[in-house]
Amino acid sequence: MSTKNKTTESGSTFWAAYKSEFKVAIIVTIITTIFALAGGNFIMGLFSPISGNSDFQFSDLYCKVANKLEDNPNSRNITIIATDSLIEREHLAEAIDFIGQFGPKVLGIDIHFAQPQDSLSDLMLISALSSCNCNLVFPNPLYQDEFGHIQEDQKTFLSPFLSNASYGATNYTINSNWGPTRKFETSFDGEFEAFPSFASEIARIVNEDQHYALLARNVKYERKWEYINYIVSQGFDTRVLTLQDISDPDKYADYEHLIKNRIVLLGDIYNPNDMHTTPYDKAVAGIYIHAHALDTILQGAYYQEIPKALLYIISIICCLLFTSFSLALKESHKEVSGLVIRITQAVLMLLIYWIGCELYLQQIYFDPVVLILMIVAIPFTTDIYQGAKGLYHNIIRELKKRLKEN
């Protein structure tokens, strides 16, 4: 007998032996798919207490692991100057004078000067900002009115005095919840105009090409937001500026290389009212989130999401293969099948999580929710199907028996 005939005969024998199991596997896969799609959101809500967030995405776990594994350098584009020790406006004016002498590309001020205070300190602040030889970006807080329209809260009172200033919305999203800050908005559509975000406005000034690339992504994906890449840079050079630093010439060299030709973000880093939850930490100052969003734009470090249709196809194929394996194992090694199936489930879920982390490091987001739910549910669904099938046959057998007796 030729090798080809042997192979054909072997394949036919295998198909004949496991034909019924494969048919059952198809039915179980269909049932499991319906269950996973219908109950996915509910099941994912059960992960919230585990992750410590009020909502949960697998990207949060990926980010925590990636943040520990990835050893990227600090951003070379952005420096954060903390003003926690500078309480009075005249001190902030001195700080702006100090920073301005080193020639930053842009000074992004994450401090909202809503109302004037006293004339002397306000004049000092106006003078310092006017003489600062760089582009200035001020915060522009937004809110949603009772009709759902996005409105400006209140721009700084300094606006009429500054010709070198622009404004960016410091909101991360309008309809924010208590979950982690994962996204930033490119802009917010108001009733009559669009308001650029703080990070987007600074990026527009610094690098028009990268800003255009961001807008092109908005058009391509029909949205005005992007995921913040918290790992493309390990962090940002940060200095807590004090009055002693400002008055000490020996400190100038240390600050000059951190400020000259860089983007400088000015604001508090310890203010408890400006702490936000992120995927990698429960309390991160808002100015760092703006920095990460800006860094994402400037480095073009956007996450590519695997399309949902492809995720469903992968999930269904894996489910079909695992179900076929489970049924064949029950048929051939019934005594140990339960143990082997549970071990295989655990190994598969760890493998899926590892693949997700590796892809996340390559800026690809793989959401394994449906796949994991299907793998977890397969033994349960199989038992239900086989139990229902057995019950059905028992009922039919009993009915036939009674009909014969009558």
ZAPA-67381 format. One record per atom (N, C-alpha, C): x, y, z. Coordinates in steps of 0.05 Angstrom, whole numbers, padded with zeros to 5 digits, always signed. Example, Ala and Ser with C-alpha at 12.3 -4.5 7.8 and 13.67 -1.06 7.14 Angstrom:
BEGIN
+00264-00114+00156
+00246-00090+00156
+00264-00066+00156
+00257-00045+00142
+00273-00021+00143
+00258+00001+00157
% end
This chain:
BEGIN
+00017-00024+00000
+00000+00000+00000
+00018+00025+00000
+00012+00045-00016
+00028+00069-00018
+00025+00086+00007
+00045+00104+00010
+00045+00122+00033
+00020+00140+00032
+00013+00149+00008
-00010+00167+00005
-00036+00153+00014
-00038+00127+00006
-00062+00112+00014
-00063+00108+00044
-00040+00102+00055
-00038+00099+00085
-00047+00125+00099
-00037+00147+00089
-00044+00173+00101
-00074+00178+00099
-00085+00172+00076
-00114+00177+00071
-00130+00159+00090
-00121+00133+00092
-00136+00115+00109
-00134+00123+00138
-00110+00132+00146
-00106+00141+00173
-00124+00165+00180
-00126+00184+00161
-00143+00207+00165
-00173+00200+00166
-00181+00181+00150
-00209+00172+00150
-00215+00158+00176
-00196+00142+00186
-00200+00128+00212
-00203+00148+00235
-00185+00169+00235
-00186+00189+00255
-00213+00204+00255
-00222+00211+00230
-00247+00226+00227
-00271+00209+00236
-00270+00183+00229
-00292+00165+00237
-00293+00162+00268
-00269+00162+00280
-00268+00158+00309
-00278+00183+00324
-00272+00207+00314
-00278+00231+00329
-00298+00249+00315
-00312+00238+00295
-00332+00253+00280
-00354+00264+00298
-00365+00246+00315
-00387+00255+00333
-00378+00276+00353
-00352+00273+00364
-00342+00293+00382
-00339+00320+00369
-00330+00320+00343
-00326+00345+00330
-00353+00359+00325
-00374+00343+00318
-00400+00355+00315
-00410+00367+00341
-00406+00353+00363
-00413+00364+00389
-00398+00389+00395
-00372+00389+00388
-00354+00412+00392
-00365+00437+00378
-00376+00433+00354
-00387+00456+00339
-00411+00467+00354
-00429+00449+00363
-00453+00458+00378
-00445+00473+00403
-00426+00461+00418
-00417+00473+00444
-00404+00500+00438
-00389+00502+00417
-00376+00528+00410
-00396+00549+00404
-00417+00542+00390
-00439+00562+00384
-00452+00571+00410
-00458+00552+00428
-00471+00559+00453
-00452+00577+00470
-00427+00569+00471
-00407+00584+00487
-00403+00612+00476
-00403+00615+00450
-00400+00641+00437
-00423+00660+00445
-00447+00649+00444
-00471+00665+00452
-00469+00673+00481
-00461+00654+00498
-00458+00660+00527
-00437+00682+00531
-00414+00680+00518
-00392+00699+00522
-00400+00727+00512
-00413+00729+00489
-00421+00755+00479
-00443+00767+00495
-00461+00751+00506
-00484+00761+00522
-00475+00769+00550
-00457+00753+00562
-00450+00758+00590
-00423+00770+00595
-00410+00779+00573
-00383+00789+00576
-00380+00813+00594
-00397+00833+00590
-00396+00858+00606
-00401+00852+00636
-00420+00834+00641
-00426+00827+00669
-00403+00814+00682
-00391+00794+00668
-00369+00779+00680
-00345+00798+00684
-00339+00816+00665
-00317+00834+00669
-00320+00852+00693
-00345+00858+00700
-00350+00874+00724
-00340+00861+00749
-00339+00834+00748
-00330+00819+00772
-00300+00823+00777
-00285+00832+00756
-00256+00837+00759
-00250+00863+00773
-00271+00881+00775
-00266+00908+00787
-00254+00907+00815
-00265+00891+00833
-00254+00890+00860
-00225+00879+00860
-00219+00861+00841
-00193+00849+00840
-00172+00870+00831
-00180+00886+00811
-00161+00905+00801
-00160+00931+00817
-00180+00935+00834
-00181+00959+00851
-00193+00983+00836
-00203+00979+00812
-00215+01001+00796
-00245+00997+00795
-00259+01020+00792
-00288+01018+00790
-00297+01007+00763
-00280+01008+00743
-00285+00993+00719
-00258+00980+00711
-00260+00961+00692
-00236+00945+00687
-00233+00940+00658
-00208+00941+00649
-00200+00932+00622
-00174+00917+00625
-00169+00897+00607
-00145+00882+00609
-00120+00899+00604
-00124+00922+00590
-00102+00940+00585
-00090+00950+00611
-00107+00952+00633
-00097+00960+00659
-00076+00941+00669
-00082+00915+00667
-00062+00895+00676
-00038+00895+00659
-00041+00898+00633
-00018+00899+00615
+00000+00922+00622
-00013+00945+00627
+00002+00970+00633
+00018+00967+00659
+00006+00954+00679
+00021+00950+00705
+00045+00933+00701
+00042+00911+00686
+00065+00893+00681
+00085+00907+00663
+00076+00919+00641
+00094+00932+00623
+00110+00955+00636
+00097+00969+00655
+00110+00991+00669
+00134+00981+00685
+00132+00956+00695
+00153+00945+00711
+00175+00932+00693
+00166+00921+00670
+00185+00907+00653
+00201+00926+00635
+00186+00946+00624
+00199+00964+00605
+00217+00983+00619
+00241+00987+00607
+00261+01005+00619
+00268+01027+00600
+00248+01041+00590
+00253+01063+00571
+00264+01087+00587
+00280+01104+00574
+00291+01128+00587
+00269+01149+00591
+00275+01169+00608
+00257+01191+00611
+00254+01207+00585
+00231+01220+00582
+00227+01236+00558
+00248+01258+00555
+00258+01261+00531
+00277+01282+00525
+00264+01308+00516
+00238+01307+00513
+00223+01330+00503
+00210+01347+00525
+00204+01334+00548
+00187+01347+00567
+00200+01348+00595
+00198+01371+00607
+00207+01375+00635
+00184+01385+00651
+00182+01375+00676
+00161+01384+00694
+00173+01401+00716
+00164+01425+00719
+00173+01442+00741
+00150+01445+00761
+00154+01434+00784
+00133+01433+00805
+00133+01459+00821
+00109+01469+00825
+00106+01495+00839
+00093+01492+00867
+00094+01468+00878
+00080+01463+00904
+00090+01481+00926
+00115+01489+00925
+00126+01506+00946
+00123+01536+00941
+00111+01543+00918
+00107+01571+00910
+00078+01577+00913
+00071+01590+00935
+00042+01594+00942
+00032+01620+00930
+00047+01641+00934
+00038+01668+00926
+00043+01673+00896
+00027+01691+00885
+00029+01697+00856
+00055+01711+00849
+00065+01727+00868
+00091+01740+00862
+00113+01720+00860
+00111+01698+00876
+00131+01676+00874
+00128+01661+00848
+00104+01657+00838
+00100+01645+00812
+00111+01663+00790
+00107+01689+00793
+00118+01708+00773
+00149+01705+00772
+00162+01703+00795
+00191+01699+00796
+00199+01673+00783
+00182+01652+00787
+00188+01626+00775
+00187+01628+00745
+00167+01642+00734
+00164+01644+00705
+00186+01661+00693
+00195+01682+00707
+00218+01697+00699
+00243+01679+00698
+00246+01663+00718
+00269+01645+00721
+00269+01625+00698
+00246+01613+00692
+00244+01593+00670
+00248+01606+00643
+00237+01630+00639
+00238+01643+00614
+00266+01650+00604
+00284+01655+00623
+00311+01663+00615
+00327+01640+00602
+00317+01615+00605
+00331+01592+00594
+00320+01584+00566
+00300+01597+00557
+00289+01593+00530
+00275+01566+00525
+00254+01561+00539
+00238+01536+00532
+00224+01539+00506
+00218+01517+00493
+00202+01518+00468
+00174+01528+00474
+00162+01515+00494
+00134+01521+00502
+00133+01520+00533
+00119+01538+00545
+00113+01536+00573
+00083+01531+00577
+00077+01506+00585
+00049+01499+00590
+00043+01502+00619
+00025+01520+00626
+00020+01528+00653
-00006+01514+00663
-00003+01494+00679
-00026+01479+00689
-00035+01491+00716
-00038+01517+00716
-00048+01532+00739
-00069+01551+00729
-00093+01551+00741
-00115+01567+00731
-00116+01593+00746
-00108+01615+00733
-00111+01642+00745
-00138+01653+00737
-00158+01644+00751
-00186+01651+00743
-00192+01681+00748
-00185+01691+00772
-00193+01718+00780
-00168+01733+00789
-00169+01760+00786
-00147+01776+00797
-00147+01775+00827
-00124+01779+00839
-00122+01780+00869
-00115+01808+00878
-00089+01813+00881
-00081+01841+00888
-00065+01852+00865
-00067+01878+00861
-00056+01891+00837
-00026+01887+00834
-00011+01887+00856
+00018+01885+00853
+00027+01857+00843
+00017+01836+00856
+00024+01809+00847
+00014+01803+00819
-00010+01813+00813
-00021+01809+00786
-00004+01823+00765
+00005+01847+00771
+00022+01862+00752
+00049+01847+00749
+00060+01836+00770
+00085+01821+00768
+00081+01796+00750
+00058+01784+00753
+00052+01760+00738
+00049+01767+00708
+00035+01788+00702
+00031+01797+00675
+00058+01805+00662
+00074+01819+00677
+00100+01827+00667
+00118+01802+00661
+00118+01783+00679
+00134+01759+00675
+00125+01743+00651
+00099+01741+00647
+00088+01725+00625
+00092+01740+00598
+00090+01766+00599
+00094+01782+00574
+00122+01782+00565
+00141+01781+00584
+00170+01782+00576
+00181+01754+00571
+00165+01733+00576
+00174+01706+00572
+00176+01700+00542
+00200+01696+00532
+00205+01693+00503
+00199+01665+00493
+00174+01657+00496
+00166+01630+00487
+00136+01629+00484
+00126+01608+00472
+00097+01604+00470
+00086+01596+00497
+00063+01607+00504
+00050+01600+00529
+00024+01586+00523
+00018+01565+00538
-00007+01551+00536
-00019+01550+00564
-00044+01561+00566
-00058+01562+00591
-00081+01541+00592
-00089+01534+00616
-00111+01515+00618
-00138+01528+00611
-00156+01512+00599
-00182+01522+00592
-00203+01501+00602
-00211+01503+00627
-00230+01483+00638
-00257+01484+00623
-00268+01460+00618
-00293+01458+00605
-00314+01445+00623
-00339+01448+00617
-00360+01434+00631
-00383+01429+00611
-00401+01412+00619
-00424+01405+00602
-00449+01417+00615
-00463+01434+00600
-00486+01447+00611
-00511+01428+00612
-00533+01439+00622
-00557+01422+00626
-00568+01412+00599
-00560+01424+00577
-00570+01415+00551
-00550+01397+00537
-00529+01390+00551
-00509+01372+00540
-00488+01386+00523
-00488+01413+00522
-00468+01427+00506
-00443+01432+00522
-00420+01430+00509
-00395+01435+00523
-00389+01465+00522
-00383+01475+00546
-00378+01504+00549
-00352+01509+00563
-00341+01533+00558
-00317+01541+00573
-00326+01549+00601
-00310+01541+00620
-00316+01548+00648
-00309+01577+00652
-00283+01583+00650
-00274+01610+00653
-00244+01611+00646
-00238+01626+00625
-00210+01630+00618
-00197+01648+00638
-00170+01648+00638
-00155+01664+00657
-00161+01694+00653
-00161+01709+00674
-00165+01738+00672
-00142+01751+00658
-00120+01736+00653
-00096+01747+00640
-00099+01750+00610
-00120+01737+00599
-00122+01735+00569
-00119+01762+00555
-00131+01784+00564
-00129+01809+00549
-00100+01820+00548
-00083+01811+00566
-00057+01823+00569
-00035+01806+00554
-00043+01783+00543
-00023+01765+00532
-00028+01759+00503
-00009+01766+00486
-00011+01761+00457
+00003+01735+00449
+00019+01724+00467
+00035+01700+00460
+00023+01675+00473
-00003+01676+00480
-00016+01654+00494
-00037+01640+00478
-00039+01614+00482
-00061+01599+00471
-00072+01582+00494
-00094+01566+00488
-00108+01553+00510
-00115+01524+00502
-00113+01507+00522
-00120+01479+00518
-00136+01469+00541
-00157+01453+00534
-00174+01442+00555
-00159+01422+00572
-00161+01425+00598
-00147+01408+00617
-00164+01384+00625
-00188+01382+00615
-00205+01358+00620
-00193+01335+00604
-00193+01311+00616
-00184+01287+00601
-00208+01277+00585
-00231+01276+00597
-00256+01271+00583
-00277+01289+00597
-00299+01293+00583
-00321+01308+00596
-00337+01291+00614
-00345+01267+00604
-00361+01249+00620
-00343+01229+00634
-00326+01239+00653
-00307+01222+00666
-00321+01206+00688
-00310+01182+00694
-00320+01166+00716
-00298+01163+00737
-00302+01145+00756
-00281+01142+00776
-00261+01121+00769
-00262+01112+00744
-00242+01092+00735
-00216+01105+00727
-00197+01089+00718
-00171+01100+00710
-00173+01118+00686
-00155+01137+00685
-00153+01155+00661
-00136+01140+00640
-00149+01130+00620
-00136+01114+00599
-00133+01130+00573
-00150+01150+00569
-00151+01164+00544
-00147+01194+00547
-00140+01207+00525
-00141+01236+00524
-00157+01244+00499
-00169+01267+00500
-00185+01277+00478
-00167+01295+00461
-00170+01293+00435
-00156+01312+00417
-00168+01339+00419
-00195+01340+00419
-00209+01365+00422
-00238+01359+00431
-00251+01379+00440
-00279+01377+00450
-00297+01394+00432
-00318+01383+00423
-00336+01398+00405
-00356+01413+00422
-00353+01440+00421
-00373+01457+00434
-00396+01463+00416
-00415+01479+00426
-00439+01485+00410
-00431+01500+00384
-00411+01518+00386
-00404+01535+00364
-00375+01532+00355
-00359+01519+00371
-00330+01517+00364
-00318+01492+00378
-00295+01484+00368
-00281+01461+00380
-00259+01472+00399
-00255+01458+00421
-00235+01467+00441
-00213+01446+00441
-00188+01453+00433
-00166+01433+00434
-00159+01426+00462
-00150+01402+00466
-00141+01393+00492
-00113+01406+00498
-00106+01406+00523
-00081+01418+00532
-00057+01405+00518
-00056+01378+00517
-00034+01364+00504
-00034+01368+00474
-00058+01368+00462
-00060+01372+00433
-00051+01400+00424
-00058+01420+00440
-00050+01447+00433
-00020+01451+00435
-00008+01440+00455
+00021+01442+00458
+00035+01427+00435
+00024+01403+00428
+00036+01388+00405
+00034+01403+00379
+00012+01418+00375
+00008+01434+00351
+00029+01455+00348
+00037+01467+00371
+00057+01488+00370
+00085+01477+00366
+00090+01454+00378
+00117+01443+00378
+00123+01427+00352
+00104+01411+00343
+00109+01393+00321
+00083+01390+00304
+00081+01406+00283
+00057+01406+00267
+00053+01379+00253
+00074+01365+00245
+00072+01340+00232
+00059+01319+00249
+00068+01317+00274
+00056+01298+00293
+00028+01305+00300
+00022+01331+00302
-00005+01340+00307
-00023+01332+00284
-00013+01336+00259
-00029+01329+00236
-00034+01298+00235
-00014+01283+00243
-00017+01253+00244
-00038+01245+00264
-00040+01260+00286
-00061+01255+00306
-00089+01261+00294
-00091+01283+00280
-00117+01290+00268
-00124+01270+00246
-00104+01260+00232
-00109+01240+00211
-00120+01214+00224
-00110+01206+00247
-00120+01183+00261
-00149+01188+00270
-00155+01212+00279
-00182+01218+00287
-00202+01214+00264
-00193+01222+00240
-00210+01219+00216
-00212+01189+00209
-00190+01175+00209
-00189+01147+00201
-00207+01130+00219
-00205+01134+00245
-00220+01118+00264
-00246+01130+00274
-00253+01154+00262
-00278+01168+00268
-00282+01172+00298
-00262+01183+00311
-00263+01189+00339
-00244+01212+00345
-00247+01224+00369
-00229+01246+00376
-00214+01240+00402
-00206+01215+00405
-00191+01208+00429
-00170+01187+00422
-00151+01184+00439
-00130+01163+00437
-00124+01152+00464
-00114+01127+00465
-00104+01116+00490
-00078+01130+00497
-00074+01136+00522
-00049+01147+00532
-00028+01125+00534
-00005+01129+00523
+00017+01110+00525
+00034+01117+00549
+00029+01102+00571
+00043+01109+00596
+00071+01096+00597
+00079+01081+00577
+00105+01067+00580
+00125+01075+00558
+00116+01092+00539
+00135+01099+00517
+00159+01114+00529
+00155+01129+00551
+00177+01141+00567
+00173+01132+00595
+00195+01126+00608
+00193+01116+00636
+00183+01138+00655
+00189+01163+00648
+00180+01185+00665
+00189+01211+00653
+00190+01232+00670
+00197+01259+00661
+00216+01271+00681
+00236+01286+00671
+00253+01301+00689
+00236+01321+00704
+00237+01319+00730
+00220+01336+00748
+00237+01350+00768
+00232+01376+00772
+00244+01391+00793
+00223+01406+00809
+00226+01405+00836
+00208+01421+00853
+00222+01448+00857
+00212+01468+00843
+00225+01494+00843
+00220+01509+00870
+00241+01519+00882
+00238+01535+00907
+00249+01563+00903
+00242+01581+00921
+00253+01608+00920
+00283+01608+00923
+00294+01589+00938
+00322+01587+00941
+00336+01580+00915
+00323+01562+00899
+00334+01556+00873
+00335+01580+00855
+00313+01596+00856
+00312+01619+00838
+00333+01640+00845
+00340+01642+00871
+00359+01662+00879
+00388+01652+00880
+00392+01626+00874
+00419+01615+00876
+00431+01610+00848
+00450+01626+00840
+00462+01623+00813
+00475+01596+00808
+00484+01583+00830
+00496+01556+00827
+00476+01535+00817
+00450+01541+00820
+00430+01522+00811
+00423+01525+00781
+00432+01548+00769
+00424+01554+00742
+00432+01533+00721
+00456+01522+00724
+00466+01502+00705
+00448+01477+00706
+00440+01470+00730
+00423+01446+00733
+00396+01450+00718
+00385+01474+00720
+00359+01479+00707
+00361+01484+00677
+00383+01497+00669
+00386+01505+00641
+00383+01481+00622
+00397+01459+00627
+00396+01437+00608
+00369+01422+00609
+00353+01427+00630
+00327+01415+00632
+00305+01432+00619
+00312+01458+00614
+00291+01476+00604
+00297+01485+00575
+00322+01490+00568
+00328+01502+00542
+00319+01484+00520
+00303+01496+00501
+00292+01482+00478
+00275+01458+00485
+00264+01457+00509
+00246+01436+00517
+00218+01447+00522
+00199+01428+00523
+00172+01435+00532
+00172+01434+00563
+00164+01456+00575
+00163+01457+00604
+00134+01458+00613
+00127+01440+00630
+00100+01441+00642
+00103+01450+00671
+00087+01470+00678
+00089+01483+00704
+00064+01478+00720
+00066+01467+00744
+00042+01462+00760
+00049+01445+00785
+00029+01439+00800
+00032+01423+00825
+00034+01393+00819
+00050+01380+00835
+00051+01350+00833
+00042+01336+00858
+00037+01352+00879
+00028+01339+00905
+00001+01349+00914
-00013+01364+00897
-00039+01374+00904
-00059+01351+00906
-00071+01346+00930
-00090+01323+00932
-00115+01326+00916
-00122+01351+00908
-00146+01356+00892
-00141+01351+00862
-00116+01346+00855
-00109+01341+00827
-00096+01314+00823
-00105+01294+00839
-00095+01267+00837
-00115+01250+00822
-00105+01233+00804
-00123+01216+00788
-00113+01188+00787
-00131+01170+00783
-00124+01141+00780
-00116+01136+00751
-00094+01121+00749
-00085+01112+00722
-00083+01082+00723
-00079+01069+00700
-00076+01040+00700
-00053+01030+00716
-00032+01046+00721
-00008+01036+00735
-00006+01047+00764
-00023+01066+00771
-00020+01078+00798
-00047+01090+00806
-00053+01090+00832
-00079+01100+00841
-00079+01130+00845
-00056+01143+00847
-00055+01171+00852
-00032+01184+00835
-00039+01196+00813
-00020+01209+00795
-00029+01238+00791
-00010+01256+00794
-00017+01285+00790
-00026+01290+00761
-00045+01307+00758
-00056+01313+00731
-00035+01322+00712
-00015+01337+00721
+00005+01347+00703
+00021+01325+00690
+00025+01302+00705
+00039+01279+00693
+00022+01266+00672
-00005+01265+00676
-00022+01253+00655
-00021+01270+00630
-00022+01297+00633
-00019+01314+00609
+00008+01308+00595
+00029+01304+00611
+00056+01299+00600
+00056+01273+00584
+00043+01252+00595
+00042+01226+00581
+00026+01229+00556
+00004+01243+00556
-00012+01247+00532
+00003+01262+00511
+00017+01283+00519
+00034+01299+00501
+00056+01281+00489
+00069+01266+00506
+00091+01248+00497
+00080+01227+00477
+00056+01217+00481
+00044+01199+00463
+00041+01211+00435
+00033+01236+00434
+00029+01250+00408
+00056+01255+00395
+00075+01266+00410
+00101+01273+00398
+00117+01249+00389
+00114+01226+00402
+00128+01202+00393
+00111+01185+00374
+00087+01193+00369
+00069+01177+00352
+00065+01149+00363
+00065+01147+00390
+00064+01120+00403
+00035+01112+00409
+00020+01109+00388
-00009+01102+00391
-00012+01072+00391
-00032+01063+00407
-00038+01034+00408
-00057+01027+00384
-00050+01005+00372
-00067+00994+00351
-00084+00972+00363
-00110+00975+00361
-00129+00955+00372
-00134+00933+00351
-00132+00908+00360
-00140+00886+00342
-00170+00888+00337
-00179+00888+00312
-00208+00890+00306
-00224+00869+00320
-00248+00877+00329
-00266+00859+00344
-00273+00834+00327
-00277+00838+00301
-00284+00815+00284
-00262+00794+00284
-00237+00804+00283
-00215+00785+00284
-00213+00771+00311
-00218+00786+00333
-00218+00775+00359
-00239+00752+00362
-00262+00757+00351
-00284+00737+00352
-00276+00712+00336
-00263+00716+00313
-00255+00693+00296
-00234+00677+00311
-00214+00690+00323
-00193+00676+00338
-00206+00661+00362
-00224+00674+00376
-00237+00662+00399
-00253+00637+00391
-00268+00639+00369
-00285+00616+00361
-00267+00593+00352
-00245+00598+00337
-00228+00577+00329
-00215+00563+00353
-00204+00579+00372
-00192+00568+00396
-00212+00552+00412
-00236+00562+00414
-00258+00548+00429
-00264+00521+00416
-00266+00521+00390
-00272+00496+00375
-00250+00475+00379
-00225+00484+00378
-00203+00466+00381
-00202+00455+00410
-00206+00473+00430
-00204+00464+00457
-00228+00446+00465
-00251+00452+00454
-00274+00434+00459
-00270+00407+00447
-00260+00406+00422
-00254+00380+00409
-00233+00364+00425
-00213+00378+00435
-00192+00365+00451
-00205+00354+00477
-00222+00370+00490
-00234+00361+00515
-00252+00337+00511
-00268+00337+00490
-00286+00315+00485
-00271+00289+00478
-00250+00292+00461
-00233+00269+00454
-00219+00258+00478
-00210+00276+00496
-00197+00266+00520
-00216+00251+00539
-00240+00262+00541
-00260+00248+00557
-00267+00220+00546
-00265+00217+00520
-00271+00192+00507
-00249+00172+00511
-00224+00182+00509
-00201+00164+00509
-00188+00160+00537
-00189+00181+00554
-00177+00179+00581
-00196+00191+00601
-00218+00178+00605
-00240+00189+00622
-00231+00194+00650
-00213+00176+00661
-00205+00178+00689
-00190+00204+00696
-00173+00213+00678
-00157+00236+00684
-00165+00261+00667
-00186+00258+00652
-00194+00280+00633
-00200+00306+00648
-00215+00304+00671
-00222+00328+00686
-00198+00344+00695
-00178+00330+00706
-00154+00343+00716
-00138+00356+00692
-00135+00341+00671
-00119+00351+00648
-00133+00375+00635
-00159+00374+00634
-00174+00397+00622
-00170+00422+00638
-00172+00420+00665
-00169+00443+00683
-00140+00454+00681
-00120+00437+00680
-00093+00446+00677
-00089+00460+00650
-00100+00448+00630
-00098+00460+00603
-00111+00488+00602
-00134+00490+00616
-00147+00517+00618
-00129+00537+00630
-00117+00530+00653
-00099+00549+00667
-00075+00557+00650
-00063+00537+00636
-00040+00543+00619
-00048+00561+00596
-00071+00555+00584
-00081+00572+00562
-00086+00601+00571
-00098+00605+00594
-00103+00632+00603
-00077+00647+00610
-00058+00634+00621
-00032+00646+00626
-00018+00653+00599
-00021+00635+00580
-00009+00640+00554
-00022+00664+00540
-00048+00666+00542
-00063+00688+00530
-00054+00715+00543
-00052+00715+00570
-00043+00739+00584
-00015+00747+00576
+00003+00727+00573
+00031+00732+00566
+00032+00744+00537
+00016+00733+00519
+00015+00743+00492
+00005+00772+00492
-00016+00777+00508
-00027+00804+00510
-00007+00824+00520
+00009+00816+00540
+00030+00834+00550
+00052+00840+00529
+00060+00819+00515
+00080+00822+00494
+00070+00840+00472
+00046+00837+00464
+00034+00854+00443
+00032+00883+00453
+00025+00886+00479
+00022+00913+00490
+00048+00928+00489
+00070+00913+00494
+00096+00926+00493
+00103+00935+00464
+00090+00922+00445
+00094+00930+00417
+00072+00949+00407
+00058+00960+00426
+00036+00980+00422
+00013+00968+00406
+00007+00943+00411
-00017+00930+00400
-00034+00921+00424
-00059+00929+00423
-00077+00922+00445
-00094+00898+00437
-00090+00876+00451
-00105+00851+00447
-00124+00847+00471
-00150+00850+00466
-00170+00848+00487
-00179+00819+00488
-00172+00803+00508
-00177+00774+00508
-00203+00767+00523
-00221+00786+00528
-00244+00781+00545
-00260+00757+00534
-00268+00759+00509
-00286+00738+00497
-00272+00711+00497
-00246+00711+00490
-00231+00686+00488
-00228+00673+00516
-00222+00688+00536
-00219+00677+00563
-00246+00667+00573
-00267+00682+00569
-00294+00674+00578
-00302+00647+00565
-00295+00645+00539
-00303+00620+00525
-00287+00596+00535
-00261+00600+00540
-00245+00578+00550
-00254+00570+00578
-00261+00589+00595
-00271+00583+00621
-00298+00568+00620
-00315+00577+00601
-00342+00566+00600
-00345+00540+00586
-00324+00531+00571
-00327+00507+00554
-00335+00482+00570
-00321+00475+00592
-00330+00451+00607
-00358+00454+00618
-00366+00477+00627
-00393+00482+00637
-00413+00479+00615
-00408+00491+00592
-00427+00489+00569
-00428+00460+00559
-00405+00446+00559
-00405+00418+00550
-00422+00401+00568
-00419+00405+00594
-00435+00389+00613
-00465+00394+00610
-00472+00420+00606
-00500+00427+00602
-00511+00414+00577
-00496+00416+00555
-00505+00404+00530
-00508+00374+00532
-00488+00360+00543
-00489+00331+00545
-00511+00322+00565
-00514+00338+00586
-00535+00331+00606
-00563+00335+00593
-00567+00357+00578
-00592+00362+00565
-00598+00340+00544
-00577+00333+00529
-00580+00312+00509
-00587+00286+00521
-00574+00279+00544
-00580+00254+00558
-00609+00254+00569
-00617+00276+00580
-00644+00279+00591
-00665+00276+00568
-00659+00288+00545
-00677+00287+00523
-00681+00258+00514
-00658+00243+00511
-00659+00215+00502
-00674+00198+00523
-00670+00204+00549
-00684+00189+00570
-00714+00193+00568
-00722+00218+00563
-00750+00224+00561
-00763+00210+00537
-00748+00211+00514
-00758+00198+00489
-00760+00168+00494
-00740+00157+00507
-00740+00128+00513
-00763+00120+00531
-00769+00136+00551
-00791+00131+00569
-00818+00133+00555
-00820+00153+00537
-00845+00157+00523
-00850+00133+00504
-00829+00124+00490
-00831+00100+00473
-00839+00075+00488
-00827+00073+00512
-00833+00050+00529
-00863+00050+00537
-00873+00073+00545
-00901+00075+00553
-00920+00070+00530
-00912+00080+00506
-00929+00075+00483
-00931+00046+00476
-00909+00031+00479
-00909+00002+00473
-00926-00012+00494
-00925-00003+00519
-00941-00016+00540
-00970-00012+00535
-00978+00011+00524
-01006+00016+00519
-01015+00003+00493
% end
